[in-house]
Structure formats: C-alpha cells, structure tokens
Amino acid sequence: MKNSLMLFIACLAFTACSKHQEKKDVAITGIDSTLRPGDDFFKYVNGKWYDSVSIPASQAGVGAYMFMNFPQRMRLQGILDSISKSNNAQGSIAQKVGDFYASGMDTVTIDKRGYTPIKPLLAKIDAISDLPSLMNFVVNEVKADNSSIIEFGVSTDDKNSSMNIAQIYQTGIGLPDRDYYFKSDASTVAIQESYKKYLTALFQLTGSNAQEAKKNADLVYDIDKQLAVSHKTKVELRDVQANYNKMAVTNLVKRHPNINWTAFLNNLGAKTDSINVSQPAYYDALNKLLKTIPINNWKIYLKANSIERYADDLSKPFVDASFEYTKVLSGQAVQKSRGEKMANVVDNYLGEALGELYVKKYFSEDAKKRMLVLVNNLQKAYAKRIDKLDWMSNITKQKAKEKLFAITKKIGYPDKWRDYSNVRIARNTYFENMVSASAAAYQFQLAKLDKPVDKSQWYTTTPTVTAYNNPTANEIVFPAGILQAPYFDNNADDALNYGGIGMVIGHEITHTFDDQGAQYDKNGNLKNWWTKEDYAQFKARIQQVINLYNTYTVLGDLHINGAMTVGENTADIAGIAVAYDAFKMTEQGKGNTKIDGFTPDQRFFISIAKIWRVKMKDEFLRLWINNNPHSPPNWRVNGPLMNTTPFYEAFNVKPGDKMFLPQKDRITIW
C-alpha cells in the first residue's frame, strides 16, 4: 500500500477501562436543549462540543471514532518511551519493541543517512534490462512488502473456508482510488496536481534535475492512469461473487505470458497450483501494458513506487515531501510528532508484541466478562427479531439463526500471541529493522499457503480502537482498544453501554447478514442458504437502504454513495435496533427511572450519538466520502435513527421535524 493511503488504516479509539467496581451514574453533559432532537439529533447531543472543540494541528479530525486513535497512540508512546530506556534481554519482546522504537526516534542518524538505505534498491532498478529482469525485481519487492504492480497475499478460500489459498488483487496506483484519475472537479484536480508535485520532489531528492524530475513524474502518472482504467470501482468491489475467480496456474501462464506466473511463484517460494484472481481485468491489462510500455518507462515507474514506499522512513526532506501531499489530501496542518508516528509504526510492524504489553497495563478482565454478557444478549435479541420477520420464510429463518449462533466471539486479545523470533531488531538501524519485520510478515503469510486456516488468528492489533466481522470465519472481533469509553465503560449503567458498544456489537453481527455477509453460510463459505423468494425480498430491502442514503449530503451538495456504503449503513440500522431490544431485556431497560433528567431510553440513544462524536477537516471529509465504506459520523447517528421507531417515542419526534420519516418509509431489514 502506498504511504499516502496509510492515513486510512485504523478505525476507532478511546480511554482506559478501570478495575471492577459498582456501576455509577455517568453524567450526560453538553446537550443543546435549545434544539429539537428530531431535527438533528447528532447536533442536539454533540453541537456544543462541536462548536467549542479545536482540531489539533497534527490531526485531520478530533473526537471519537478513528480520531480517538490519537490519544491511544499517546498511550502506546508512553509504553514505548519507558521500555526503550530499560535493559531488556536480547531477543525478548521488550527488546524488539523498545529498540525498534528507539531506532525510529533517532532522527539524527536517519537524517545523516539521507536516502542511502534505498540506493541499493534504486541500483537494482537501474540494472533492469528486459521484461524477465523487471518481473524478477517486482517479485523480490513483493517479499519486502512493496506491491508495485502485483498485490499478492494468502488468505481464506471464500468457497472452502477451512483452507488458505493464494490471492492477487488490483494495485499499482498512487492516488487513493481509480476515480481520482478521471474526475475534473477542483478538489480532485488539486489532489492530482499535489500528487504529481510529490513525485517530482521525490525524483529531485534522489538526484534528478527539476526538468527531468517533472518529466518523470508525468510519465509515472500516465502509467498510473493506464492501470487505473482496468480497476474496479469501490462499488464493484463489493460484489463478492465477482471477486472470486480461482484459476489454475497453468491457465494463468497461458493467459498472461508477459507476467510469467510460473517464474513469479517460484521466486516467491509459493508452491501452489491455483490462485484466486480477485480482479482479472487488472491483470489482463497489466499483461498487455508490460509489452506496450517501454522497459525504461517501467523503470522510472518502479523508482517512483519504491521511493514513495519508503519516503516516510528516510531523512527529513523525504518526510516533508510526503507530508505536503498528505496535507492536501487530509487538511492536516502540521506533521504528527515523531513519537506518535513511531508508536504507529511499531504497532504496524510488531503489533501483537506491542499489544501484549498494552493488555498488561490497560485491559481489565472484568471488562472482558461483561462484554461477553453483552454479546450473548445481543445474539438472543437478534434471534427474536429473526423470528418476528414478516418477509422471511421459516426455513430461511432457521438457517439464519443457525448462522447467528455459530458466530465465534473474540474479545480483548488473541488466545496466543504471534511469534516474532525471526525479526531482527537493532537499536541503530531503523530502516533495516523495518525491512526485517516486513520480510518476516511475508514469510508469516507464505507459511499459510494451501494450509488449514488458523481460526485463532486476529486481523487487527489489540490496542487498535476498532471492531470487525470476518465472514469467511463467521466471527466478530472486539479488541481491547475499543473496550473503553465512550463505547464501553465497565462501571456505567446499561443504557450507555448498550447504546455504545451494544450498537457496535449489533453492527458487527449484522455484517453477518448484510449485502456481502449474507452470501456466506454458517461455516464461512460463499454458498447460498436462502430460498429464491426470501433473497429477492432481502435485496429489495437492501436497495431501500441504498436509495435513502443516496439522498444524504455533507458539505452542501456532496452526496453519500449509497451503493458503496450500503453494508455499513445496513449494519448501523439493524445494529441500533437489536441493541435496543437487548437493552430492553435489562432491569434498567424494563424500567423508567431517570438519571440526570433523562429516561433509560433517552440515555440509550444519547450514547449512540456520543460514540460518533467527530469533527474533521473539510478535506478529510471529502476523502472520506470518496473512499470510506462508512457514512460520515453525523449520518451514522441521524440516518439509522430516522428508521428507529423507539427513538421517535423517546424524544417525541413528530411530523414536521427534519428527521421524521413516515412509518411506512422506515426501513427494517433485521
């Protein structure tokens, strides 16, 4: 992945869980009582905060959701600062994590080295003389986590979820998405020009004069654009059936003679007789372009790709050039501190080692126990909702409930931590440390090829504030990072927790039954379990979600892409509904005792608005709308609540209120 896209990694973030004690009344503050909750509930709950808070100069936004990863990285930095100053046994987790961090903090040495660390790489590109040597370079870089024109990985076979297979994906472009190359609006053109300027700067920093650097940048951009033509759009990428194209290697060799898959796989050390080609059109186009684009032009392209891959890991001029591009993309005013950057780098490269240290300091086992109770209650509530569906037959309801109760629940941290014994870390060689970690990560992937799936593996790090659903394993995962306020407070009343983490749990369970997840069976196989009639009813309701969210706008007239965000929007709508039903199973939910003047139901819905409390730069919001499969935070509140009848009752939402939808227009899927 290009460095310019790394800002989209990570999802949510917060504050620590405390040790178990009696539940307390958590005060609700900041409500703007001058506003009608039925006009804009997000603003009713968060408006005072939104108007008074300032976005830190080093960030593109502030608040909950992904922006809470900023204070989370401060925590990780605290762990790393401490451990890097200790005497740690050679080869231990503490030594690897501490020395990796220390090597990255040594900017004096990094700046002295300039771009010396990548000079051998650039020399290898200079030595390329023909197509076979070009492809040999490409494959060697795949093993070093630089995908360039081929993105190779090993993951679960969608139609045989017990086995891992080789997978390849579309790649090769520097802008965030293929559509950026074909739009002509002012904001997109500014990003295009900034990207070209960035490429020009990278060429100048590695020895080209200004004229040659600009010529090279234009050439790279042109190759990018030719590759982008073959890319599927983000909406097309949601079609899981179309992304499953398992092909015999012998057939691929015939189909793509210029790529030479036999040599490619042999050089990778990947012994397999088949590959899932997720986006065949890209590789068909690449096969042709390898012949039509001159080798010398490909060499310039590969240089740009390689320098950009490592720009943030080289001396200050490279880091500054990278940030100038990031600034245009996200609106971030100043660079993040070196400590924050390195906390993120260590989390990316040695995530489970750092996670093990994080859990010891910040995660409460009591929180894990209570979280399991919440998840179990949400499952029970979901089953009841399935039973009550008026559009689904009994035979499909039974299969849906079988799938529901087959879900694996992972909470807090992995049962076993990853082994990093083959990663070599020294205190004074930051670049080499990163290369070693990347090579080890590749070998970790390769070792899984054509082997049974390890169901215990996690696909996020423990400190990351996120949650996810993995359809091929039929599992939902909640790392320790998200089990903190405002999503989860082990000492808070049920209304806040069911409105907070309960909504997230319901959201993740619903991904099991969204437009993509619904195509997988209880064992995680891409296999139909629906009757024809029921699936048609389901798709009609999915289309209602697409149509409704297409009407929502931000920044004046910038529309949400309903088709791109439909999975997340479906999960938001159903997630709130099932969380509410589960809350009504609790003693507080059954009662009507007010706290701070709010009923239990009102506290539940206020909690939902608080977990998406975010303020972001306009530039970042545009980036979000174009690339993020989630709706913007205000619509993650107002959108689903407009379809939630108990919300209308809790806040007396009436016709004439801006959020009012007639009962017949409210969407219920699950």
N, C-alpha and C positions, 0 to 999 in steps of 0.2 A: 504493500500500500504506500502511495506517495505521502511524504511528510505533510503536505498541505491538507490531507484528509484526516490526519491523526486527531484533529480537534473534534471529530465526530465520534471518537471512541469514548466509552463510558456513558453512564446513563443517569444516575441519581446520587444524593449524598447528604450526611447529617451530623448528629451529635451522639454522645455515648450512652449506652444502656447502663443503668446503675444496678446495684445489688438489690435483691428482692426485699420488699417491704410492703406495708399495707398500701392499697390503692389510695390515691389522693385526688382531690378535685383540681384539675388543671384549669387555670383561669383562661377564658377566651377574651382576648383584647383586640382592639383595632377595628371593631365593627363600625361601619359608617351608617348609623341609624337614620341619616337624612335621605338615604337611597332606598328605593323599593327593591327588596331581594328578588322579586320576579322580573325586574328589568335587566339586571346584570349581576348575577349572584357572585361571580368572581370579583367584581369591583366592590360589591357590598361587604364582602369578607376581607378583601385584600387591598382595597383602594387607598386607605390611609397609609398603609405600609408602602405601597407602590409609589405614592406621591412624595414620600419622605426619604426613601432609601436611595443611596447612590451606588452605581455600579463601580466596583474597584477598577482602577485604570488598567490593571493587568488581566482583567477578565472581560468576557463578552456579555456577561449577564450576572445576575445575583439572585439569591433566593433558594428555593428547594430544587427538586428535580436534578438535572445534571450539574447545575451550578453549585450544589452542595458538595460536589467533589473537591471544590477549592478548600474549604475547611478540613475535609477529610485528608487531603494531601498535606495539610499542615500537621496533622496528627502523625502521618507516616514520616514526615520530615523530622518530627520530634524523636521518633523511634530510631531513625537512621542517624541523626546527629549524635545521639547517645551511643549507639552501638559501634559507630565508626571510630569513636575515641577510646574504645575498650581494647584490651588484649584478648583476641579471640583465637581459638585453636585453628591451625591451618586446616582448610577443608571443611570446616564447620559451616552451618547455615549463617551464623553470625559473622564469620569471617568473609564469606562470599558477599553477603548483603552489605555489610559495613564497608568493605574495600571497594566494591563496585560504586557505591555512593561516593566514597572519598575520592576515587579516581575521576568521577564526573564533576566533583566540586573543585578539582584542581584546574581551574581555568588558565592559570599561568602556564602550565605545561601544555595544555590543549592549544592555547593561542600560539605558543612558540612553535608547535608542530605544523601550524597552518593547515595545508591540505596534503602534507606528506603522507598521512595514513592511506590516502586513496590513490597516490601516484602509481603504485604497482597495478592497481585496477585499471587506471587510465592507460597504462602501458600495454596491458593485455588487449584493450580495445584497439589501440594503435596497431597491434600485431595481427589483427583480423585481416585475412586476405581473400576469403571466399565464403560461401554460404555454410559449408560444414564447420569452419572455424568460428563463424558468427554464432551458430547454434550451440557449439561447444561452450562458448562464453556464456550464453544465455542459461544453459543448464547448470553451469557451475554457480551462477548467481542465484538461481532458484534455491540451491542448497545453502546459500548465505542470506536468505530472506529478502532477496531483491527480485521481484517477479518480472520486471521489464515487460516482455511481450507474451509470456506464458505464466499463468497462475495455476500452480499445481498443489494439490493437497490430498490428504487421506481422511475420509470420514465415512459415516454410516451409509450403507446402501439403502436408499429410500424404499426399495421393494424387497429387501432382505435385511431387516433391521438388526439382525444378530451379527452381521459381518461388516467390516470396513473395506472400502474399495478406493481405488484411485479416482480422483476427480480433477477436472480442469475447468476454468471459468474465464469469462471475458475479462480483459485487463488492458494495460498499455497506454492509458490516457492520463494526463496530468491535472486537468480540471476536474471538479468534483463529480461530474456526471456528463454523459454524452450530449445532453441537451444544451449544455453551455456553449458548445461549438456552433450551434445553429440558431441561437436566439440573437436578436438585434436590438433589444431594449437597452436603455442607457446603463442600467446597473450591471447587466451581463457583459456589455461591451467593456465597461470599466474593469471587470474581473479578467476578461480576455487579455486586455492590454497590460494589466498588472502581472499576469502570468508570463507573458512574453518578456516583460521587463525583468522579471525574476530570472528567467532562463538566460537572458542577455548578461545579467550580473554574474551568474554562475560561470558562464564561459569566460568573462573577463577576469574573474578571480582565479581562474586556472590557466591564464596565460594568453588568451586571445585579445587582440586589439578591439576597439569599440565597433568598428565596421564589421569585422569578421564575426564578433560575438552576436551582433544583431542578425546577421545573415543566418547564422547557425540556429538562433532562437526561432526565426521564421520557418526554417526548414523543419525543426522539431515539431513546431505547432502544426505544420501541414501534415506530417506523418500521424500525429495525434488525431487530427481531424479525419484522416482516411480510415484510421482504426475505429474511430467513434461512429462512423456511418454504419458499421456492422453491429454495434452494441444494441442490445435490447433496452427498452426504456424501463424505468423503475416499475411502471405498471405491468409491463410484460413479464418482468422478473418475478411477479407474484404468482405466475402460472406454474405450479409445482410439477404438473404433468409434463409441460413443455420443456422444463429444465431437466427432465430425466431422459437421457439419451445414451444408454450404456452401449458401447461399441467395442467390438473385438479389435485388438491392436493390429491384427493383420489387415483388417478393413481400413483402419485409420492410416496405415502405412501407404495403402493404395490411394486413399482419398487425399492425403496431404504429403506428397513426395518431397516437397521442399522443406517441410519440418523434420522429416525423418524420425518418426516416433520410436523406432527400434533403437537407434543410437541415443536418442534423448533419454529413454527409460533406462537403458544400460548405464549411461553416465550418471543417472540419478541413483542407481542402485535399486531401482524399483522393478522387482520381478513380478510381472502380472500379465495376464492375457487379455484384460479388458479395462476400459476407462469410461467413466461417465462424463460425457462432453456436455456440460450444462448449457452452453450457448454455442451450438455448432456453427452458426453463421459467422461468428467472430473468427473461428479457426479456419473456416473456408476462405474468408477474406485475407487472413494473415498468410495463408499458404500462397496466395496469388501475389500479395504485396512483397513477400520475400524475394520474388523474382523481378517485379516491376520497379521496385525502389532500388537504386544503386547501392552497392555494399558500403561505399564511402558515406552515403547519407545515413544508412543504418548505424554506422559507427558514431556519427555525430549524435544521433538519437540516443544511443546507448550511453554515451558520455553524459548527456543531459540527465538521463534517468538515474545513472549511478551517482552523479554529484548531488542531485536533488534528494536521493535516498538517504545520503549521509550529511546533508548540509547542516542540520541542527546538531551534529556530533563533531563538527570541525571547529575551526577558530572563529572568533567573533565576527569577522566580515561575512562569513557564510551564514551564521546565525542571524545576523542583521538583515541580510538579503531575504532569507526565508520569512522573517517576521514582516517585512514590508508587504509581502504578498498576503500573509495571514491577516494583516491589518485591514486590507481591502475586502477580504472575504468575510471577516467576522466583526469588524468595527472595534476590535480590541485596541486600546490606546497605547499601552506600553507592554513590553515583554514581561512574562512571568519571571519571578525570581529564580535564580539558579537552583536553589533548594527545592522549590516547587517542581521545577522541570525534572530534577533528578529523582524526586520521590515518584513521579510518574514513570520515568524510565525504568527504575528498579522494579516497580510494580508490573510493568510490561514484560520485562525480561526474566525476572526471578519472582514472579507474583506469588506463587504458593509458599516460597520460603519467607517472603515478607509477610504474607498472610498468617503464617504460623506464629510469628512474633506479634502481629496485631491482635489475634484472638486472645493470646495470653494476657494482654493488657486491657483490652476494651470489651470483650464479649462475655455476657453473663449466661450461664447455663439455664438459669431461671427463665430468661427471655426465650431460649430455645423451646423450653417446655410449654410456655404459654402460647408461643407461636404455633406449635403443633396442635394445640386445642383449637385455635382459630381456624387453621387449615381444615381440620376434621369437621368443624361446624359448617364451614363454607361448603364442603363436599355434601354434607347432609342436606343443606338448604338447596343446593343445585339439583340433587336427586328429586326433591319435592317439586321444584319448578319444572323439571322434565316431565314428571307425572301429570302436571296440570296443563301441558301444552295442548292447544286445541287444533294445531296444524300437523301434528306428527302421529303416525300410527303406533300402535302398541309394540309391534315387532321392532321398529326402529328405536323407540323409547328404551326397550330392554337392552339393545346393543349400546345405546348412548350411555346408559347407567353402568354397564359392564366396563366401558372405556373409562368412565368417570372414576370408578373405584379401583381401577388398575393403575391410576396415576402414581408414580413414585414421587415422594416428597423429600426434597433435600433442603435442610435448614442450617444456616450458620457457617459451616465449613466442611470440607471433604472428610470422609472417614479415613482416608490415607493421603499423605502429602506426596507431592512429586519429588522424585529423586534428582538432584542437581549435581551429582558427583562427577559427571563428565564435563561440567562447566569450569573452566579455569579462570580465576579472577586474581588479578594483581593490583596493588594499590596505586601504581603509577602508569598504567596503560589502559586508559578508558576505552579507546577505540577497539583495541584488541579484546577487551573484556566483552564488549558488545558483540563482536564477531563470534567469539566463543559461545556466548549464550544463544546467538542466532543459529549457529551450526548444531548445537545441542537440541534446540527446538525442532529443527528439521529432522534430525535423527529420531526424536521422540515420535514425530508424525510417521516417518518411514517404517518404524518398527511395528506399526499397527496394520500395515498394508496386507490385505487378504487374511486378516486375523479376526477372531471374535471381538465384538465391541466390549470395551471395559465400561460397564454400566456405572461404575463409581466415579468416572471422570467428570470434572467440572469444566465449564467453558467460560467462566469469569473468575476473577480473583476474589478472595474473601473480603478485602477491605472495600471493594467497589460497591457503590450505592446503586444497586440495580436489582432486577429480578428477571427471570426469563422462563419461557416454555420451550422445551425441546421435543418436537413432535415425533422424531424417529425413536426416542426413548420413552415417549409418553411420560414426561417428567416435568415438574415445576421446581424452580430453584430460587431460594431466598438467602443470599449471602449475608454474613454478619453486618456488612456495611449498611444495608437498608433497615436493619432492625434497630432503629434509633428514631427519636423524634425528628420531624413531625409525623413520620409514618407509623412508628411504633414506640410506645412508652410503657414499659412493663409495670409502671406504677399508676398509669392513668385509668380513667373509667372506660368501660366497654364502648361507649358511644364514640369516643375519639379513636380507639384502636380499630373498631370495625369500620369506621368511616375512613381511616387512614390505611393501615396495612391490610385491613379486610377488603377494601376496594382493590388493592393491588393483588391480593390473593385471588379474588373473583376475576380480575382481569386476566391473570395468568392461566387460571383454569379455563376461561373462555377461549383462550388461544387454542386449546384442545379441540374447540368446536367453532373456530372462525372459518373464513373462506378457504384458508390453507389447511389448518389443523383438522378440519372436518373430513379431509380426504385421506387421513391416516387411521388405521384401525387401532384397537387397544394395545397391540404389540408394537406399534410404531411403523407399520408397513403402509406404504402408499397403496391402499386397497379399499375398494368401495364396500361400505357396510350399510348403505342406505337403500330404501326402496326408491324406485324411479320417481314416484309421485312425491314422496317426502323431500327428496333432494331438490326437486323443482320448486317446492314451497320454500325451502331454505334459501335457495338462490334468489327468489323473488324478494325475500326479506333483506338479504344482503344488498340487493340493488336499491332498496329503500334507504339504507344507510349511506350508500354512495351518493344518491340524489340529494339527500338532506345536507350532507357535509359539503357538497359542491356549492351550496348557497352561502356558506360561511366565509367571511373575509377578514383580513388583517391589513394594516397599513393602507386603509382606504378601500382599494379595489383589488387587492391581491387575494385570489381565491384559494382555499384549501383544495387539494386534489383528492376528491372523494375516493377515486379508484385506488390511488396509491396508499391512502391511509385507512382503507376500509377494515383491515384486520384489527388495527389498534382501536378504531372507533367502535367496532362491534364489541371488542373486549371491554372498553370503557362503559358502554351502555349496559351490557349484561353484568359486568363486574360490580357496578353500583347496586343493581337490582338484587343480585344474590347476596352481597354483603349486607344489604338492608334486611333481607329475610333472615339471615343468620343472626344479625343483631337482635331481631325481634324474638329470638329464642333465649336471650339472656334475661336475667332478672331486671336489669335496668331497662332493657328494650321493651319488656312487658309493662313497665310502669310509666308514670308521667311526672316524676319528681324533677323539678327544675334545679339546675345548677347555674349560678351567675345569671339567672333570669331566663335561661334557655331550656326548653324541654329536651328529653333524650333524643328525639328525632332531629330537632334543630341542631344539637351538638354533633350528631352523626353527619349531617350534610355540611355543616361548617368545617368539620375536619376534612372532608373531601376537598373543599376549596383551598384549605391551607396546605395540603400536600402538593398542590400545583402552583404555589405562590412563587411567581417568577417575574423578573423584569429583565429585558435583554435589549441589546443594541439593535437598531433597525436593520443593519447589515446582517447581523446574525439571524434575525427573524426571516429575512429573505432567503438566506442559506438554508434555514430550517424548512421553510415552505417547499423549496425545490428538492430537498434531499431526505428529510426525516419522515419515516413512515407514521410517526405520531402527529396528531394535530397539535397546534400551539397550545400552551398551558391554559389560556382563558377558555378555549373551546373544549379542553379536556374536562372542564368544570361545567360550563353552560350547555354544551352540546348534549351530553348524556342526561343532565338533569332536566332538560326540556322534555325528555322521554320517560321521566320517572315520576309517576303519579303521586307516590307518598311525599315527594318534595313539594308538589303543589299544595298538598294538605298541610304540611308542616309550616309553610310560610304564606299560606292563603293567597297563592298565585291565581289571578283571575284573568278573564278575557280583557284585553287592552294592555296587559303587561307585555313587555317586549319578548319575554321568554315563553309566553303562553303558546302551546300547541293544542288544538282540539284533541279530545280523547282519541278520536278515530285516526289521527295523524301520528300519534305516539308509537314509536317502533318498539315492539317486543319480539326478540328472537328466541332467547332462552329464558 
